């Protein structure tokens, strides 16, 4: 019987912790939404499309919109400071981007120290990396 109580306590603690983190996340996103314009998908794609290929803009919208809700992604959002996103999450975004397109993420240039961690900068970095990856593919 004690094992069941322990298991129920662990599950209850997990659910409580999840609820607290989810509430904090939503609160941060709501503050972000109130602090700047919330772009529509078309507006986001147009702005990011000026710096990166349209498929990169679409990828970032699809990848980020869930993180930002109820706000929407904005090119000037700093993805490491505006929301509590794990520092390793951008690496996951890169790896998923590369996997979907048949690139090797290790061909991407290093993220330069001091480079802005905005969505705009990340889009530009994906474009730079794609150019490097494609030139590597063609010369190999």
DSSP file (Angstrom, degrees, kcal/mol; ACC not computed):
  #  RESIDUE AA STRUCTURE BP1 BP2  ACC     N-H-->O    O-->H-N    N-H-->O    O-->H-N    TCO  KAPPA ALPHA  PHI   PSI    X-CA   Y-CA   Z-CA
    1    1 A X     >        0   0    0      0, 0.0     4,-1.8     0, 0.0     3,-0.3   0.000 360.0 360.0 360.0 -38.9    0.0    0.0    0.0
    2    2 A X  H  >  +     0   0    0      1,-0.2     4,-2.5     2,-0.2     5,-0.2   0.852 360.0  57.7 -61.3 -34.4    2.8    2.4    0.8
    3    3 A X  H  > S+     0   0    0      1,-0.2     4,-2.4     2,-0.2    -1,-0.2   0.892 105.5  49.7 -62.2 -39.8    4.2    2.0   -2.7
    4    4 A X  H  > S+     0   0    0     -3,-0.3     4,-2.7     2,-0.2    -1,-0.2   0.899 110.5  49.7 -66.6 -40.1    0.9    3.2   -4.2
    5    5 A X  H  X S+     0   0    0     -4,-1.8     4,-2.5     2,-0.2    -2,-0.2   0.914 111.4  49.1 -64.4 -42.2    0.8    6.2   -1.9
    6    6 A X  H  X S+     0   0    0     -4,-2.5     4,-2.4     2,-0.2    -2,-0.2   0.936 112.7  47.4 -61.9 -46.0    4.3    7.1   -2.9
    7    7 A X  H  X S+     0   0    0     -4,-2.4     4,-2.5     1,-0.2    -2,-0.2   0.914 112.5  49.1 -62.4 -43.7    3.5    6.8   -6.6
    8    8 A X  H  X S+     0   0    0     -4,-2.7     4,-2.6     1,-0.2    -1,-0.2   0.894 111.0  51.2 -63.4 -39.2    0.3    8.8   -6.2
    9    9 A X  H  X S+     0   0    0     -4,-2.5     4,-2.6     2,-0.2    -2,-0.2   0.907 109.9  49.1 -63.9 -41.8    2.3   11.5   -4.4
   10   10 A X  H  X S+     0   0    0     -4,-2.4     4,-2.6     2,-0.2    -2,-0.2   0.920 112.4  47.5 -63.3 -44.4    4.9   11.6   -7.1
   11   11 A X  H  X S+     0   0    0     -4,-2.5     4,-2.5     2,-0.2    -2,-0.2   0.927 112.9  49.2 -63.1 -44.3    2.3   11.9   -9.8
   12   12 A X  H  X S+     0   0    0     -4,-2.6     4,-2.3     2,-0.2    -2,-0.2   0.908 111.6  48.8 -61.5 -42.6    0.5   14.7   -7.8
   13   13 A X  H  X S+     0   0    0     -4,-2.6     4,-2.7     2,-0.2     5,-0.2   0.909 110.8  50.9 -63.5 -42.8    3.8   16.5   -7.3
   14   14 A X  H  X S+     0   0    0     -4,-2.6     4,-2.7     1,-0.2    -2,-0.2   0.933 110.9  48.1 -60.1 -46.6    4.6   16.3  -11.0
   15   15 A X  H  X S+     0   0    0     -4,-2.5     4,-2.2     2,-0.2    -2,-0.2   0.890 112.2  49.3 -63.8 -39.6    1.1   17.6  -12.0
   16   16 A X  H  X S+     0   0    0     -4,-2.3     4,-2.2     2,-0.2    -1,-0.2   0.933 112.5  47.2 -64.3 -46.1    1.5   20.5   -9.5
   17   17 A X  H  X S+     0   0    0     -4,-2.7     4,-2.5     1,-0.2     5,-0.2   0.915 111.7  51.0 -61.6 -44.1    4.9   21.4  -10.8
   18   18 A X  H  X S+     0   0    0     -4,-2.7     4,-2.7    -5,-0.2    -1,-0.2   0.910 109.8  50.3 -60.3 -42.7    3.7   21.2  -14.4
   19   19 A X  H  X S+     0   0    0     -4,-2.2     4,-2.3     2,-0.2    -1,-0.2   0.898 111.0  48.8 -64.2 -40.9    0.8   23.5  -13.7
   20   20 A X  H  X S+     0   0    0     -4,-2.2     4,-2.3     2,-0.2    -2,-0.2   0.930 114.1  45.3 -64.7 -45.5    3.1   26.1  -12.0
   21   21 A X  H  X S+     0   0    0     -4,-2.5     4,-2.6     1,-0.2    -2,-0.2   0.914 112.7  50.9 -65.6 -42.4    5.5   26.1  -14.9
   22   22 A X  H  X S+     0   0    0     -4,-2.7     4,-2.5    -5,-0.2    -1,-0.2   0.903 110.7  49.3 -61.5 -41.7    2.7   26.3  -17.5
   23   23 A X  H  X S+     0   0    0     -4,-2.3     4,-2.2     2,-0.2    -1,-0.2   0.918 111.6  48.5 -64.7 -43.1    1.2   29.2  -15.6
   24   24 A X  H  X S+     0   0    0     -4,-2.3     4,-2.5     2,-0.2    -2,-0.2   0.922 111.7  50.4 -61.2 -44.1    4.5   31.0  -15.5
   25   25 A X  H  X S+     0   0    0     -4,-2.6     4,-2.4     1,-0.2    -2,-0.2   0.932 111.4  47.0 -60.1 -48.0    5.1   30.4  -19.2
   26   26 A X  H  X S+     0   0    0     -4,-2.5     4,-2.4     1,-0.2    -1,-0.2   0.866 110.7  53.3 -63.5 -36.7    1.6   31.7  -20.2
   27   27 A X  H  X S+     0   0    0     -4,-2.2     4,-2.3     2,-0.2    -1,-0.2   0.923 109.5  47.7 -64.7 -44.4    2.2   34.8  -18.0
   28   28 A X  H  X S+     0   0    0     -4,-2.5     4,-2.3     1,-0.2    -2,-0.2   0.918 113.0  48.7 -61.6 -43.3    5.5   35.5  -19.7
   29   29 A X  H  X S+     0   0    0     -4,-2.4     4,-2.6     2,-0.2    41,-0.2   0.882 110.2  51.3 -65.3 -38.5    3.9   35.1  -23.1
   30   30 A X  H  X S+     0   0    0     -4,-2.4     4,-1.8     2,-0.2    -1,-0.2   0.907 110.1  49.1 -66.2 -40.9    1.0   37.4  -22.2
   31   31 A X  H  X S+     0   0    0     -4,-2.3     4,-0.9     2,-0.2    -2,-0.2   0.910 112.1  49.0 -62.6 -41.9    3.4   40.1  -21.0
   32   32 A X  H >X S+     0   0    0     -4,-2.3     3,-0.7     1,-0.2     4,-0.7   0.918 108.9  52.9 -62.5 -43.8    5.3   39.7  -24.3
   33   33 A X  H 3< S+     0   0    0     -4,-2.6     3,-0.5     1,-0.3    -1,-0.2   0.852 110.8  47.4 -60.7 -35.3    2.1   40.0  -26.2
   34   34 A X  H 3< S+     0   0    0     -4,-1.8    -1,-0.3     1,-0.2    -2,-0.2   0.663 105.9  60.2 -80.0 -15.8    1.1   43.2  -24.5
   35   35 A X  H << S+     0   0    0     -4,-0.9     2,-0.3    -3,-0.7    -1,-0.2   0.570 113.9   8.6 -92.9  -9.5    4.6   44.8  -25.0
   36   36 A X  S  < S-     0   0    0     -4,-0.7    -1,-0.1    -3,-0.5     2,-0.0  -0.976  93.6 -65.5-161.2 168.1    4.8   44.8  -28.8
   37   37 A X        -     0   0    0     -2,-0.3     2,-0.7     1,-0.1    35,-0.1  -0.354  41.8-137.4 -63.8 139.7    2.7   44.2  -31.9
   38   38 A X        -     0   0    0     -5,-0.1     2,-0.1    33,-0.1    35,-0.1  -0.887  24.8-144.1 -98.2 112.9    1.6   40.6  -32.5
   39   39 A X        -     0   0    0     -2,-0.7     2,-0.1    34,-0.3    34,-0.1  -0.400   6.8-123.8 -78.4 149.1    2.2   39.8  -36.1
   40   40 A X     >  -     0   0    0     -2,-0.1     4,-2.6     1,-0.1     5,-0.2  -0.396  35.9-102.0 -75.8 168.1   -0.1   37.7  -38.2
   41   41 A X  H  > S+     0   0    0      1,-0.2     4,-2.8     2,-0.2     5,-0.2   0.921 124.3  51.4 -58.7 -43.6    1.5   34.7  -39.9
   42   42 A X  H  > S+     0   0    0      1,-0.2     4,-2.0     2,-0.2    -1,-0.2   0.896 110.7  47.9 -62.8 -40.6    1.6   36.7  -43.2
   43   43 A X  H  > S+     0   0    0      2,-0.2     4,-2.5     1,-0.2     5,-0.2   0.926 112.7  48.5 -65.6 -44.1    3.2   39.7  -41.6
   44   44 A X  H  X S+     0   0    0     -4,-2.6     4,-2.9     1,-0.2     5,-0.4   0.936 111.8  49.3 -59.8 -47.5    5.9   37.5  -39.9
   45   45 A X  H  X S+     0   0    0     -4,-2.8     4,-1.9     1,-0.2    -1,-0.2   0.871 111.2  50.1 -62.2 -37.4    6.6   35.7  -43.2
   46   46 A X  H  X S+     0   0    0     -4,-2.0     4,-0.6    -5,-0.2    -1,-0.2   0.936 114.9  42.4 -66.7 -46.0    7.0   38.9  -45.1
   47   47 A X  H >< S+     0   0    0     -4,-2.5     3,-1.2     1,-0.2     4,-0.3   0.954 120.3  40.6 -67.7 -49.5    9.4   40.5  -42.6
   48   48 A X  H >X S+     0   0    0     -4,-2.9     4,-2.2     1,-0.3     3,-1.6   0.825 106.3  66.4 -69.7 -29.6   11.5   37.4  -42.0
   49   49 A X  H 3< S+     0   0    0     -4,-1.9    -1,-0.3    -5,-0.4    -2,-0.2   0.685  91.5  63.9 -64.0 -17.6   11.3   36.6  -45.8
   50   50 A X  T << S+     0   0    0     -3,-1.2    -1,-0.3    -4,-0.6    -2,-0.2   0.689 115.0  29.9 -76.3 -18.0   13.4   39.8  -46.3
   51   51 A X  T <4 S+     0   0    0     -3,-1.6     2,-0.3    -4,-0.3    -2,-0.2   0.656 128.2  24.8-110.4 -23.8   16.3   38.2  -44.4
   52   52 A X  S  < S-     0   0    0     -4,-2.2    -1,-0.2    75,-0.1    72,-0.1  -0.892  92.0 -77.7-140.4 164.0   15.8   34.5  -45.1
   53   53 A X    >>  -     0   0    0     -2,-0.3     4,-2.0    70,-0.2     3,-0.8  -0.264  47.9-110.5 -60.4 151.8   14.3   32.2  -47.7
   54   54 A X  H 3> S+     0   0    0      1,-0.3     4,-2.5     2,-0.2     5,-0.2   0.839 117.8  55.5 -56.3 -35.4   10.5   31.8  -47.5
   55   55 A X  H 3> S+     0   0    0      2,-0.2     4,-2.2     1,-0.2    -1,-0.3   0.830 106.7  51.0 -70.2 -28.1   10.8   28.2  -46.3
   56   56 A X  H <> S+     0   0    0     -3,-0.8     4,-2.6     2,-0.2    -2,-0.2   0.917 110.2  49.3 -70.0 -43.5   13.0   29.3  -43.4
   57   57 A X  H  X S+     0   0    0     -4,-2.0     4,-2.3     1,-0.2    -2,-0.2   0.927 113.8  46.2 -59.5 -44.9   10.5   32.0  -42.4
   58   58 A X  H  X S+     0   0    0     -4,-2.5     4,-2.6     2,-0.2     5,-0.2   0.906 111.0  52.5 -66.0 -41.3    7.7   29.4  -42.6
   59   59 A X  H  X S+     0   0    0     -4,-2.2     4,-2.6     1,-0.2    -2,-0.2   0.937 110.7  47.4 -58.3 -47.4    9.7   26.9  -40.6
   60   60 A X  H  X S+     0   0    0     -4,-2.6     4,-2.7     2,-0.2     5,-0.3   0.907 111.1  50.8 -64.5 -41.3   10.4   29.4  -37.9
   61   61 A X  H  X S+     0   0    0     -4,-2.3     4,-2.4     1,-0.2    -1,-0.2   0.966 114.1  44.3 -57.6 -51.3    6.7   30.5  -37.7
   62   62 A X  H  < S+     0   0    0     -4,-2.6     4,-0.4     1,-0.2    -2,-0.2   0.875 117.5  45.5 -61.5 -38.4    5.6   26.8  -37.4
   63   63 A X  H  < S+     0   0    0     -4,-2.6     4,-0.3    -5,-0.2    -1,-0.2   0.873 121.3  35.2 -73.4 -38.2    8.4   26.0  -34.8
   64   64 A X  H >X S+     0   0    0     -4,-2.7     4,-1.9    -5,-0.2     3,-0.8   0.727  93.0  81.5 -95.0 -23.5    7.9   29.1  -32.6
   65   65 A X  H 3X S+     0   0    0     -4,-2.4     4,-1.2    -5,-0.3    -1,-0.2   0.845  93.1  52.3 -58.0 -35.0    4.2   29.9  -32.6
   66   66 A X  H 34 S+     0   0    0     -4,-0.4    -1,-0.3     1,-0.2    -2,-0.1   0.844 109.1  49.7 -68.3 -33.7    3.5   27.2  -30.0
   67   67 A X  H <4 S+     0   0    0     -3,-0.8    -2,-0.2    -4,-0.3    -1,-0.2   0.880 112.8  46.4 -69.3 -38.2    6.2   28.6  -27.7
   68   68 A X  H >< S+     0   0    0     -4,-1.9     3,-2.3     2,-0.1    -1,-0.2   0.672  85.7 161.6 -83.7 -18.6    4.9   32.2  -27.9
   69   69 A X  T 3<  +     0   0    0     -4,-1.2   -40,-0.2     1,-0.4   -39,-0.2  -0.173  67.3  25.8 -53.0 131.1    1.1   31.6  -27.4
   70   70 A X  T 3  S+     0   0    0    -41,-0.2    -1,-0.4   -40,-0.1    -2,-0.1  -0.990 129.6  52.8 -86.6  -3.8   -0.9   33.8  -26.7
   71   71 A X  S <  S-     0   0    0     -3,-2.3     2,-0.3    -4,-0.1    -1,-0.1  -0.335  84.5-129.7 -76.4 172.0    1.7   36.1  -28.3
   72   72 A X        -     0   0    0     -3,-0.1   -33,-0.2   -43,-0.1    -7,-0.1  -0.906  34.6 -86.4-118.3 155.0    2.9   35.4  -31.8
   73   73 A X        -     0   0    0     -2,-0.3     2,-0.4   -12,-0.2   -34,-0.3  -0.266  42.4-165.4 -59.6 144.7    6.6   35.3  -32.8
   74   74 A X    >   -     0   0    0    -36,-0.1     3,-2.1     1,-0.1    45,-0.4  -0.991  27.6-124.9-131.0 139.3    8.2   38.6  -33.7
   75   75 A X  T 3  S+     0   0    0     -2,-0.4    45,-2.9     1,-0.3    46,-0.3   0.775 110.8  51.4 -56.6 -26.6   11.5   39.0  -35.6
   76   76 A X  T 3  S+     0   0    0     43,-0.2    -1,-0.3    42,-0.2     2,-0.2   0.441  81.8 116.0 -93.3   1.0   12.9   41.2  -32.8
   77   77 A X    <   -     0   0    0     -3,-2.1    42,-1.8     1,-0.1     2,-0.8  -0.483  65.4-134.2 -67.3 136.6   12.0   38.9  -29.9
   78   78 A X  B >>  -A  118   0A   0     40,-0.2     4,-2.7    -2,-0.2     3,-0.6  -0.849  13.4-157.0 -91.0 111.5   15.0   37.5  -28.1
   79   79 A X  T 34 S+     0   0    0     38,-1.9     6,-0.4    -2,-0.8    -1,-0.1   0.612  87.7  46.9 -72.0 -10.4   14.3   33.9  -27.8
   80   80 A X  T 34 S+     0   0    0     37,-0.5    -1,-0.2     4,-0.1     5,-0.1   0.685 124.4  26.2-100.3 -21.3   16.5   33.4  -24.8
   81   81 A X  T <4 S+     0   0    0     -3,-0.6    -2,-0.2    36,-0.2     3,-0.1   0.720 113.0  58.6-113.5 -27.3   15.5   36.3  -22.7
   82   82 A X  S  < S+     0   0    0     -4,-2.7     2,-0.3     1,-0.1    -3,-0.2   0.815 118.2  21.1 -75.6 -28.6   11.9   37.2  -23.6
   83   83 A X  S    S-     0   0    0     -5,-0.5     2,-2.4    -4,-0.1    -1,-0.1  -0.939  90.0-102.9-133.9 157.6   10.6   33.7  -22.7
   84   84 A X        +     0   0    0     -2,-0.3     2,-0.4   -59,-0.1    -4,-0.1  -0.439  59.6 159.2 -80.1  68.7   11.9   31.0  -20.5
   85   85 A X        -     0   0    0     -2,-2.4    -2,-0.1    -6,-0.4     5,-0.1  -0.791  48.2-105.5 -94.8 135.0   13.2   28.8  -23.3
   86   86 A X    >   -     0   0    0     -2,-0.4     3,-2.0     1,-0.1     4,-0.5  -0.296  25.1-124.4 -56.3 136.5   15.9   26.3  -22.5
   87   87 A X  T 3  S+     0   0    0      1,-0.3     3,-0.3     2,-0.2     4,-0.3   0.760 111.1  54.5 -55.8 -26.3   19.3   27.4  -23.8
   88   88 A X  T >> S+     0   0    0      1,-0.2     4,-1.4     2,-0.1     3,-0.6   0.586  83.5  87.7 -85.3 -11.0   19.5   24.1  -25.7
   89   89 A X  H <> S+     0   0    0     -3,-2.0     4,-2.2     1,-0.2     3,-0.3   0.887  80.8  57.7 -61.0 -42.0   16.2   24.6  -27.6
   90   90 A X  H 3> S+     0   0    0     -4,-0.5     4,-2.4    -3,-0.3    -1,-0.2   0.862 103.9  54.8 -57.1 -33.2   17.7   26.6  -30.5
   91   91 A X  H <> S+     0   0    0     -3,-0.6     4,-2.6    -4,-0.3    -1,-0.2   0.906 106.9  50.5 -63.7 -40.2   20.0   23.6  -31.2
   92   92 A X  H  X S+     0   0    0     -4,-1.4     4,-2.5    -3,-0.3    -2,-0.2   0.895 108.2  52.4 -63.7 -39.4   17.0   21.4  -31.4
   93   93 A X  H  X S+     0   0    0     -4,-2.2     4,-2.5     2,-0.2    -2,-0.2   0.932 111.0  47.8 -61.2 -44.7   15.4   23.9  -33.9
   94   94 A X  H  X S+     0   0    0     -4,-2.4     4,-2.7     1,-0.2     5,-0.2   0.936 111.9  49.0 -60.8 -47.6   18.5   23.7  -36.0
   95   95 A X  H  X S+     0   0    0     -4,-2.6     4,-2.6     1,-0.2    -1,-0.2   0.898 112.7  47.0 -63.4 -40.3   18.6   19.9  -35.9
   96   96 A X  H  X S+     0   0    0     -4,-2.5     4,-2.4     2,-0.2    -1,-0.2   0.914 111.8  51.5 -66.2 -41.3   15.0   19.6  -36.9
   97   97 A X  H  X S+     0   0    0     -4,-2.5     4,-1.0    -5,-0.2    -2,-0.2   0.942 114.2  43.4 -57.8 -49.1   15.4   22.1  -39.7
   98   98 A X  H  X>S+     0   0    0     -4,-2.7     5,-2.3     1,-0.2     4,-1.1   0.907 112.2  52.2 -65.6 -42.9   18.4   20.2  -41.1
   99   99 A X  H ><5S+     0   0    0     -4,-2.6     3,-0.5     1,-0.2    -1,-0.2   0.910 108.5  51.1 -61.3 -41.9   16.7   16.8  -40.7
  100  100 A X  H 3<5S+     0   0    0     -4,-2.4    -1,-0.2     1,-0.2    -2,-0.2   0.763 119.0  37.3 -66.2 -24.5   13.6   17.9  -42.6
  101  101 A X  H 3<5S-     0   0    0     -4,-1.0    -1,-0.2    -3,-0.5    -2,-0.2   0.391 112.9-109.0-112.3   1.7   15.8   19.2  -45.4
  102  102 A X  T <<5S+     0   0    0     -4,-1.1     2,-0.2    -3,-0.5    -3,-0.2   0.745  71.6 134.9  79.7  23.5   18.5   16.6  -45.6
  103  103 A X      < -     0   0    0     -5,-2.3     2,-0.6    -6,-0.2    -1,-0.3  -0.628  58.1-121.8 -98.1 161.5   21.3   18.8  -44.3
  104  104 A X    >   -     0   0    0     -2,-0.2     3,-2.4     1,-0.1     4,-0.2  -0.930  15.9-148.7-100.5 117.3   23.9   17.9  -41.7
  105  105 A X  G >  S+     0   0    0     -2,-0.6     3,-1.6     1,-0.3    -1,-0.1   0.730  93.2  70.9 -60.9 -21.4   23.6   20.4  -38.8
  106  106 A X  G 3  S+     0   0    0      1,-0.3    -1,-0.3   -11,-0.0   -11,-0.0   0.653  86.5  66.5 -70.9 -12.6   27.4   20.0  -38.2
  107  107 A X  G <  S+     0   0    0     -3,-2.4    -1,-0.3     2,-0.1    -2,-0.2   0.562  80.8 104.4 -80.0  -8.3   28.0   21.9  -41.4
  108  108 A X  S <  S-     0   0    0     -3,-1.6     3,-0.1    -4,-0.2    21,-0.1  -0.438  80.6-108.1 -74.2 146.0   26.4   25.0  -39.9
  109  109 A X        -     0   0    0     16,-0.2    -1,-0.1     1,-0.1    20,-0.1  -0.353  43.3 -93.4 -66.5 154.3   28.8   27.8  -38.8
  110  110 A X        -     0   0    0      1,-0.1     2,-0.6    -2,-0.0    -1,-0.1  -0.354  41.4-104.4 -63.3 147.5   29.2   28.3  -35.1
  111  111 A X        -     0   0    0     -3,-0.1    -1,-0.1     1,-0.1     3,-0.1  -0.679  45.6-120.9 -72.8 117.4   26.9   30.9  -33.4
  112  112 A X    >   -     0   0    0     -2,-0.6     3,-2.1     1,-0.1     2,-0.1  -0.348  24.7-105.5 -67.3 139.3   29.3   33.8  -32.9
  113  113 A X  T 3  S+     0   0    0      1,-0.3    -1,-0.1    -2,-0.1     3,-0.1  -0.412 108.4  22.5 -60.0 133.2   29.8   35.0  -29.4
  114  114 A X  T 3  S+     0   0    0      1,-0.3    -1,-0.3    -2,-0.1     2,-0.1   0.329  87.1 141.8  89.8  -7.7   27.9   38.2  -28.9
  115  115 A X    <   -     0   0    0     -3,-2.1    -1,-0.3     1,-0.1    -4,-0.0  -0.449  62.1-100.6 -67.6 139.1   25.5   37.6  -31.8
  116  116 A X        -     0   0    0     -2,-0.1    -1,-0.1     1,-0.1     2,-0.0  -0.298  22.3-143.5 -58.9 140.2   22.0   38.7  -31.1
  117  117 A X        +     0   0    0      4,-0.1   -38,-1.9    -3,-0.1   -37,-0.5  -0.241  54.6 130.8-102.2  44.3   19.6   35.9  -30.1
  118  118 A X  B  > S-A   78   0A   0    -40,-0.3     4,-2.3   -39,-0.1   -40,-0.2  -0.537  72.5-114.0 -89.2 162.2   16.6   37.4  -31.8
  119  119 A X  H  > S+     0   0    0    -42,-1.8     4,-2.4   -45,-0.4   -43,-0.2   0.894 119.1  55.8 -59.5 -40.0   14.4   35.5  -34.2
  120  120 A X  H  > S+     0   0    0    -45,-2.9     4,-2.2     1,-0.2    -1,-0.2   0.922 108.4  46.4 -58.6 -46.6   15.6   37.7  -37.0
  121  121 A X  H  > S+     0   0    0    -46,-0.3     4,-2.4     1,-0.2    -1,-0.2   0.879 110.9  52.4 -65.7 -38.5   19.2   36.8  -36.2
  122  122 A X  H  X S+     0   0    0     -4,-2.3     4,-2.4     2,-0.2    -1,-0.2   0.905 108.7  50.8 -64.5 -40.8   18.4   33.1  -36.0
  123  123 A X  H  X S+     0   0    0     -4,-2.4     4,-2.0     2,-0.2    -2,-0.2   0.926 111.2  48.0 -61.6 -44.9   16.7   33.3  -39.4
  124  124 A X  H  X S+     0   0    0     -4,-2.2     4,-2.6     1,-0.2    -2,-0.2   0.900 110.9  51.7 -62.5 -40.2   19.7   34.9  -40.9
  125  125 A X  H  X S+     0   0    0     -4,-2.4     4,-2.7     2,-0.2   -16,-0.2   0.885 106.9  52.5 -65.3 -39.7   22.0   32.3  -39.3
  126  126 A X  H  X S+     0   0    0     -4,-2.4     4,-2.3     2,-0.2    -1,-0.2   0.912 110.9  48.4 -61.3 -40.4   19.9   29.5  -40.8
  127  127 A X  H  X S+     0   0    0     -4,-2.0     4,-2.2     2,-0.2    -2,-0.2   0.922 111.7  48.4 -64.6 -44.4   20.3   31.1  -44.2
  128  128 A X  H  X S+     0   0    0     -4,-2.6     4,-2.2     1,-0.2    -2,-0.2   0.920 112.8  48.9 -61.1 -43.6   24.0   31.5  -43.8
  129  129 A X  H  X S+     0   0    0     -4,-2.7     4,-3.1     1,-0.2    -1,-0.2   0.886 108.1  53.4 -64.9 -38.9   24.3   27.8  -42.7
  130  130 A X  H  X S+     0   0    0     -4,-2.3     4,-2.9     2,-0.2     5,-0.2   0.931 108.5  49.9 -61.9 -44.5   22.2   26.6  -45.6
  131  131 A X  H  X S+     0   0    0     -4,-2.2     4,-2.1     1,-0.2    -1,-0.2   0.921 113.9  45.5 -60.3 -43.2   24.6   28.4  -48.0
  132  132 A X  H  X S+     0   0    0     -4,-2.2     4,-2.1     2,-0.2    -2,-0.2   0.925 113.5  49.3 -65.3 -44.4   27.6   26.8  -46.3
  133  133 A X  H  X S+     0   0    0     -4,-3.1     4,-2.1     1,-0.2    -2,-0.2   0.897 112.5  47.7 -63.4 -40.4   26.0   23.4  -46.2
  134  134 A X  H  X S+     0   0    0     -4,-2.9     4,-2.1     2,-0.2    -1,-0.2   0.865 111.0  50.2 -70.9 -34.8   25.0   23.6  -49.9
  135  135 A X  H  X S+     0   0    0     -4,-2.1     4,-1.6    -5,-0.2    -1,-0.2   0.864 111.1  50.2 -70.2 -32.9   28.5   24.7  -50.9
  136  136 A X  H  X S+     0   0    0     -4,-2.1     4,-1.3     2,-0.2    -2,-0.2   0.894 110.3  50.3 -67.2 -40.6   29.9   21.8  -48.9
  137  137 A X  H  < S+     0   0    0     -4,-2.1    -2,-0.2     1,-0.2    -1,-0.2   0.901 111.8  47.3 -64.2 -41.5   27.6   19.4  -50.7
  138  138 A X  H  < S+     0   0    0     -4,-2.1    -1,-0.2     1,-0.2    -2,-0.2   0.810 115.3  44.4 -72.7 -29.4   28.5   20.7  -54.1
  139  139 A X  H  <        0   0    0     -4,-1.6    -1,-0.2     1,-0.2    -2,-0.2   0.655 360.0 360.0 -90.2 -14.2   32.3   20.6  -53.5
  140  140 A X     <        0   0    0     -4,-1.3    -1,-0.2    -5,-0.1    -2,-0.1   0.492 360.0 360.0 -78.6 360.0   32.3   17.1  -51.8
